[in-house]
Amino acid sequence: MKIKFLFLLLSLVSLNCFSQTWSLVWEENFSGTSLDSTVWTQEIGTGSQYGLWGWGNGEQQFYQASNSELSGGTLKIISKQEPAGLVDSWGNTSYYSSSRIITADKFEFKYGKVEARIKTVNGQGFWPAFWMLPSSGSWPCDGEIDIMEQWGSDNPTSSTTGAAHLGACPGPSDYKSYSHLSTNGNYADDFHTYAVIWQEDYIAWYVDGIKRFQVSPSSWASVPGQYNWPFNSNQWYLLLNLAIDQNGPNGNTQFPTTMEVDYIKIYENDGVLGCDDPQALNYNPVANLNNGSCEYLITFKVDMNNVSGFSVPEVNGTFNDWCGSCWPMTDVDGDNIWEKEVVMLEGYYEFKFSADNWSSQESLDPSFGCTNGNSTYTNRTLVVDENRVICPQWGLCTPTCGSTIISGVKDLSEESLIYPNPTKGLIKLNNPDATNLVILNIFGDKILKIEKPEETINLKNLISGMYIVQYQVGKTIKTQKINILK
């Protein structure tokens, strides 16, 4: 029986865990000894039966049902060597096997919080994935949402990724992706949760309950002029697989290797979700749950009067994949202060000013308060929605042309607005006239807002780490980094 859910729009979550307003509407716990055939279908072969070479990616494995097993309450997808070879419909021989299972035409849905608990694999050539495709869709114009992908190497698998693909049919995909490096072991050591919150005009990725990335239509310069945003259309189905990538294994790769899946859960929310900030371009006055989808008009300016030998400056950052000349700036009045206006989704970003398609770029000191502090890749930081106009001199943090400060974030060593810093969780605010205090995590997510803060503020419920504190005095916004140590 075909099962379809039309999920309600969903809410954004706090720093460490999803909101308590989520309701579980479907789950797969992989109990028993065999897959539920009313939900799952085993895909077989190399994709040649669909006219695809290696499932469209040059993958080297032959998928077969016998490589997936259920035991002990988990699904096990096992990649094996096949010395005798397995021959596909084109007569090509594969010397590796694995499994790929899908819910197409059996369980399909639209919108939701989609979460899986998975233990992945180590080893060169392995490509585990948990993802979604639209029912009866074409690729890439109808979209693809990759909830989790990892690529094995000789080193432990410490990096995980997610992505959203769109484009024109036929043609290559235009995608946005992220990569998160684990600081606590690798993803094959134990089970980790991978999730997306997917709703109208918004997708966000989470690893172990913490948001790592988000996109909206404004994330693509090519939408809507060149491509459509496909993620508001169709019903979608789930896919789980363990592939062998086109580069293949090496002498250190171990076979057989098993990817384990503990569960998949899908949630819905009954609230009215949307952008709840009246200053945002897409403010929804009836929204009672902020979903992290607020968009703002951001003006990038850079004072080039201390630079020579350039033609056109440009803005490059995590918001446009450091694309070079795709965001050129203009100087209409000839004062050598160049400008670029864009609509951006709220969140934390890193960027730099460059010129002439990276022929030159800023050289920033990592000790500057407007940077990420990374000595290897020193970039400026930007928290949207707190900054609407960014206007420094090239290579400096000092704001010019009457702008607000870039990211406006003071270093710990600078004059403190808030103390003690570092703190164990109790902070004091050094200004009795402060209003509208906001705490953000390093990804730009608002995790606390107090319209009229007291002198002492209790943040003991937050985990250790760096945060951004902002408050308003009159028409001035003051911002500072704080470090919570427990």
N, C-alpha and C positions, 0 to 999 in steps of 0.2 A: 504494500500500500504506500503510495507516495505521501510523504509528510511534509508540510510546508508551514513555516511560521513567518508572520509579518510582525517584526519586533517594533516596539515603541522606541522613540529616541532615548538616548542614554546619557548619563551624567559623567562628568570628569571626576577623578578621584584625588585623594590627598597623597601626601608624600610616600607613605609606607604601605597602605592597604586600600583596597577598593571600598567605595562608599557602602554603608550598611543598607542603602535603599535598593540594591540590586536583588532581583528575584531569579532564582534558578528555574529555567524552563525546560532544559534538556541536558542530559549527561550520558556519557558513555564510559563505563567503568571497566570494560574488558573483563568481565567476570565469565566464568565458565571455561570451556575448552575450545571453543570455535567462535569465529566472528559471526555477528548477527547479520545474516544475509538479507534481512529486510531493510537494513541500513547501509551496509557496506558492499562494494563490488571490488573484486580483485582485477586489476588491469594486468594484461599478459603481454609479453614480448618486448620489442624495442621501439615501438611506435611506427614501425614500417607499414603496418596495416592501415595507418592514417596518413601515409605519405611523409612521415617525419623520420629524420635520421637521428637516432639516439634520443627519441622523444623531443626533438627540436633543439637539443643542447649538445649533441655529440656524446651523450652518455654511453658508457661501455657495458652496462649490465643488461641482462635479460630478466624481466620481471616474471615471477611465477608464484602461484598461491602457496606452494609448499614452503616458501621462505618466511611466512608469517605464522606465528604460533601464539596461543593464549595459555598462560599458566601463572599461578600465584597472583592473580589479579592484575596482570599487566599484559599488554600487547608487545610481542617481540618481533621486530623486523630484522632478519638475519641476512647479512651479505656473505656470499660464499664464492670460492673459486670453483670453476667447472672445467677440469682438465680435458674432458672429452668435447667440450663446447656445446652450445645451444644455438640452433639455426633458426633465424627469423624468416618472415615471408619473402624477403628479398634474397634469401640465400646467404646472408651474412652470418658469421659465427661469433658468438659472445662467449668469453671465458670467465665471466662473472655473473652471478645471479643475485637477485634481491626481491623485494616486494613493494608494490605501490597500491594503496587502497583508497577508494573514493566513495563519496555519498551521492554522486550525481543521479538524478531521477528518483532518489529514494528519500533522502533527507536534504532539504534545501531551505534557505532562509534569507532574510534581508535585515540587516542591522542587528547589533547586539554587542555584548562583551563576550568574546570568544577566548577561552583559556584552555591550555593543555599543560600537563605536568610530564616532562620528558627527560630522559637520560640519554644523551647523545653519544658520540663515538670519537675516539682519537684515531689518527692514521692518515697518511697521504692518500689522496684520491677520494675519500669519503665525502658525501654531500647529503646530509640529512635535511629534511624540510617538512614543515607544517604550514599549509597554505590554502588559498581559496581561489576558485574560478567561478565565473558566471555560468548559469545553465544556458545551454544552446548558444553560447557567446562565441565571438571570433577574437583572435588574439593579434595585436594588443589593444584594439580599439574598444573592446568591451571590458578591459581591465584585468588585473591580477593583483591579489593582496598576499604577500609573503609574510606570514606571521613570524616564522623562524626559519632561517637558513644558516648553515655553518659549513665551512670548508676545512677538511682535515689537512694536516701537514705532519712533518716529523716531530714537531713540538706538540704538547698538549693543546687541545682545542679550548682556547681562552677567549675567543672572539665570537660574538653572535651578531646576526644582522636581521633586518627586516626591510621590506620595500613595497612600494605601490607602483604598478606599471600601467601606462596608458599609451596612446599613439594612434596612428592611422592604419587601416587595413587595406592592403597588405603593407607591411613596413616594419622597421625596428621599433622597439619600445622607447618611450621617454619616461624614465623612472626616477623616483626619489627614494633614497635609502639611507640607512644609518648603520654604524658598526659600534658595538659596545664591547669594551675589553674588561673582562672580569679581573677584579683585584683580589679575589678570594678563591683560589683553586681554578679548575677548569670545568667545562660544562659536561664532560664525560665522567667526572668523579662521582656525581650524584644527580638526583632529579632536580630540575629547575622549572619554574612556571614561565610560560611565554603566552602573551595575550595581546589582543587588539581591542580597543573600543572603537566601534564603527557605527557611524550615524550619518545623517544627511550632511554633506559638505565637510566631513571631518573624519579622520582616522588617526588614532594614537596607538603607539606600541609600548608595551610594558615588559620588563624582565624582572621576575621575582617581585612583582607588585610595584615597581618604580617606573614611572614614565621615562622613556628614552628618546622618543621622537614623535612628531606629529605632522600631518599635512592637511591642507585644505585646497580648494581650487586656486587660491592665490599663491600657492607654493610653486606653481608652474607658470613661467612667462608665456608658455605656448597655449595656455587655457584662458579664455575660450577661443582665441583667434585662430589657432592652428588645430588644436585637438579638443575633444569633448572630455569633461569629467564623467567617467563611466560608473562611478561607485554609488550613484543614487538609483541605478536601474537594475532590473533583473532579480531573480532569485539566485543564490550562490550556494556552492557545495564545498565540502572539505576534502583535502587530500593529505595523506601522510606517505612519505617514501624515504628510502635510503638509497641514493644513487651512487654510481662511480663516475666521477667527472671525466671529461675528455682527456685530461692529462694523465689520469690513471694512477694506480698505486706504484710504490717503489719497493725495494728490497726490505724495507723496515715495516711495511704494512702487514698487519696481522689479520688472517682469516681463520675461521669465520669471526665476524664482528657483529654485535647486536645493538640496535637502537631500541630502547624500551619506552613505552607510553603508559603512564599510570591511569590518566583519565583525560577526557575532554568535557568541558562544561560551557554552556551558553546561558547567558543571563539577559533579562530585560528590566526596564525601569518604568515606573508609572508616573514619574514626574514630568513637568513641562520643561524640557531642556532647551538651552540656547544660550546666546550671549546676553549676560545680564548687566553689562556696563553701558550706561547711557552715552558715554563718549565714543563708543565703538561704531564703526560704519554699519555693522550688522546687528545692532542692538534689538533684542526681542523683549518688548515691555511685559509680556505675559510669562516670560521664563522665570521659573522659581528654582531651577537647578543650573548652575553654570556648567557648561560642557567644554570649556577651554577653546571655544571656536571663535572668540572675538577677533576681529580684524581692524587694523588701524592704518591710517595714512601716515607713512613714515617719510620724512625728508632727510636724505643724506646730503650734507654739504661738506666740502673740504676746501680750506684756504691754501691755495697753491702759490702764494706770493713768496714763499721761501724755497721754491723749486724752479729749476730751469731744465730745458732740453726735453720737453714732453709735448705731445699733441692733445690727447684726450684722456683725462682721468676716468676711472671706472670703479664701481663698487663690486667687491667679490667676497663671498662668505658661504657659510653653511646653508644659507637660504637659497643660493643659486648654484650650488656645486662648484664654487670657485671657477666660474665659467670663462673668465677672461674678459672679453669685450662685450658680453651680452647685456650688461647694465652700464652703458656709457653715460657720462655726466655732461651737462651743458652749462655754458656761462653766457647767459643772455645779455647781461648788462656790462660785460667786459671788465669786471672788477677782480677777475682771477679767483673768485670763489665759485666753485663748480657745484652743480646741484643735480640730484636725482630723486624723484618722488615715486614711491611704490606702496602698494597695499600689502601688509604683512600680518601673518597670524601671530597671536600672542605666544610668547615663549622666550627661551634663552638662545642666543645666536653668537657666533664668532665671525669676524669679518676683518678685511683690510682694504685700504685704498691702494689701487695700482694705476698704471697708465700704459696705454698703447698695447693692450693685450698681453700684460705681464712683462713688457719690456723693462719696466721699472716698478718697484713696489716699496712701500714704507718699510723702514728699519726701526722697529719698536723695541724699547727697553722693557724686559719682562718685569722690572720692578715698578713700572708705571701702574698707577691705580686703575687705568682704563683697559688693562690687558688681562689675559687669562693667567699671566704669571708663568707660562711655560717657556723655559729657556730655549727649547728646540723649535717649537712652532708658536711664536709669540704673535697672537692675534688680539684685536680689539674685542671687547665683549659688549653685547647689546641685550637689554631686557625689554621686550615689547610686551606690555603696553606702557611701561613707565617712561620711555623716551620716545618722543615724537619728532624732535629735530636734533640732528647730530651734526655738529659743525666745528671740528678741530682744525688746527694747522696740520699739514702733512707731517707725519712722523711724531706728533706730539699729542698730549692729552688735553692741553689747555683749550677751553672752548673759545671760539671767536664768533663774530657776527650775531651776537645776542642770543645764542642758542642755549638750550639746557645743556648740562654737561653730558659727555659721552658716557653712557651707562651710569654715570654719576656715582660710582662706587669707590669709596675711599679704601686704601690699604689699611691693614691692622696697625701699621706704624704711624699713620697720620692722626691728626687731632681727632679725638673720639667724641662722637655725638652720643654714643651709647657705651656704657661700661658696666661691669668689667668685661674685658675682651682680650683673650678668650674667656668664656664663661661656662659654668657648670649647668646653666639653665635659667638663672635669675639675672635679668638685666635691668639697668636703670636708665631712664631717658633723661638726658641733660637739657630739657627744654619744656617748661610748663605750658607753653602755647601750642604744643604739637597736637595735630589731629590726623585722622586717616592713616594710622600706622598699618603697614603691610609687611608681612614676612613672606619671602619667596625662597624656594630652594634654588639650587644652582642651575636648574633647567628652566627657570622662570615661572614655575607654577606657584600661584598664590596658595599658601597653606594656612594663613591667618590674617584677619583684617579686624582692626579695632578702631572705631571712629573717634573715640575720646580715650586715649590710653592713660593709664595711671603712671605714676613715677616709676614703680617697679612692675615688671612684666614677667610672668612665669612661662618659660619655654621648656620646662623639664620634660614635657611629653615628646619632644623632638629627639631624634637620634643624633649622635655625634656627627659633626660635619660643618661645612661652610654654608652660610646663609646670607641673604641680602635683606637688609632692613631699610624700609623707606617710610618717611612721614612728611607731613606738610605743615609748614609754618607760614601763614598768610597765603601768598601765591607761590611761595618757594618750596620746592621739593628737595629734601635732604636724604642722602642715601649712604649706607655704610655696609661693608662686609663685617660679619661677626662669625666667630668660630666657637661652636659648642663642643666642649670636651667633657666626657663623662668617664 
